[in-house]
Amino acid sequence: MKIYKLKKNFKGLKKGTQFYLIAESEFIGVKDFVLRTKDLAVRISINERELHSNFILMQYL
């Protein structure tokens, strides 16, 4: 499981919030990712560009 951290505020979430990568999918070259906060309260779905520009990979378990 991968754990990501926000680099900057994004979609109403504060910088430093940690997320679990729950799912990733690809359809005709477009990658989508589903992340949940560590307390599992918030779920967001983002594309590859948003992932790389707003998140840092913290840990790969």
Sine and cosine of phi, psi and omega as CSV:
sin_phi,cos_phi,sin_psi,cos_psi,sin_omega,cos_omega
0.00,0.00,0.62,-0.78,0.00,-1.00
-0.97,-0.23,0.62,-0.78,0.06,-1.00
-0.89,-0.46,0.81,-0.58,0.00,-1.00
-0.92,-0.40,0.39,-0.92,0.04,-1.00
-0.77,-0.63,0.64,-0.77,0.02,-1.00
-0.95,0.33,0.74,-0.67,0.05,-1.00
-0.98,0.19,-0.54,0.84,-0.04,-1.00
-0.49,-0.87,0.21,-0.98,0.02,-1.00
-0.84,0.55,0.64,-0.77,-0.10,-1.00
-0.46,-0.89,0.85,-0.53,0.05,-1.00
0.77,0.64,0.69,0.72,0.05,-1.00
0.99,0.15,0.08,1.00,0.03,-1.00
-0.97,-0.23,0.58,-0.81,-0.10,-1.00
-1.00,0.09,0.52,-0.86,0.08,-1.00
-0.79,0.61,0.69,-0.73,0.04,-1.00
1.00,-0.08,-0.18,0.98,0.03,-1.00
-0.89,0.45,0.69,-0.72,-0.02,-1.00
-0.99,-0.17,0.59,-0.81,-0.06,-1.00
-0.74,-0.67,0.53,-0.85,0.20,-0.98
-1.00,-0.08,0.67,-0.75,0.14,-0.99
-0.99,0.12,0.92,-0.40,-0.08,-1.00
-1.00,0.00,-0.70,0.71,-0.05,-1.00
-0.48,-0.88,0.51,-0.86,0.15,-0.99
-0.69,-0.72,0.64,-0.76,-0.01,-1.00
-0.64,-0.77,0.39,-0.92,0.02,-1.00
-0.71,-0.71,0.76,-0.65,0.03,-1.00
-0.70,-0.71,0.91,-0.41,-0.01,-1.00
0.78,0.62,0.75,0.66,0.09,-1.00
0.99,0.15,-0.03,1.00,0.02,-1.00
-0.97,-0.25,0.87,-0.49,0.00,-1.00
-0.99,-0.10,0.70,-0.72,0.07,-1.00
-0.85,-0.53,0.56,-0.83,-0.03,-1.00
-0.77,-0.64,0.62,-0.78,0.08,-1.00
-0.91,-0.42,0.84,-0.55,0.00,-1.00
-0.86,-0.51,0.53,-0.85,0.09,-1.00
-0.78,-0.62,0.57,-0.82,0.05,-1.00
-0.90,0.43,0.32,-0.95,-0.04,-1.00
-0.86,0.50,-0.50,0.87,0.04,-1.00
-1.00,0.03,0.05,1.00,0.04,-1.00
0.90,0.44,0.31,0.95,-0.03,-1.00
-0.99,0.13,-0.52,0.85,-0.09,-1.00
-0.87,-0.50,0.68,-0.73,0.04,-1.00
-0.83,-0.56,0.76,-0.65,0.07,-1.00
-0.76,-0.65,0.51,-0.86,0.07,-1.00
-0.87,-0.48,0.83,-0.56,-0.08,-1.00
-0.71,-0.70,0.25,-0.97,0.06,-1.00
-0.99,-0.10,0.06,-1.00,-0.08,-1.00
-0.89,0.45,-0.64,0.77,-0.01,-1.00
-0.89,0.45,-0.69,0.72,0.03,-1.00
-0.91,0.42,-0.61,0.79,0.02,-1.00
-0.88,0.48,-0.76,0.65,-0.06,-1.00
-0.95,0.31,-0.48,0.88,-0.03,-1.00
-1.00,0.04,-0.34,0.94,-0.10,-1.00
-0.87,-0.48,-0.17,0.99,-0.10,-0.99
-0.79,-0.61,0.48,-0.88,0.07,-1.00
-0.87,-0.49,0.72,-0.69,0.08,-1.00
-0.96,0.29,0.87,-0.49,-0.04,-1.00
-1.00,-0.08,-0.68,0.73,-0.13,-0.99
-0.46,-0.89,0.60,-0.80,0.08,-1.00
-0.85,-0.53,0.94,-0.33,-0.07,-1.00
-1.00,-0.08,0.00,0.00,0.00,0.00
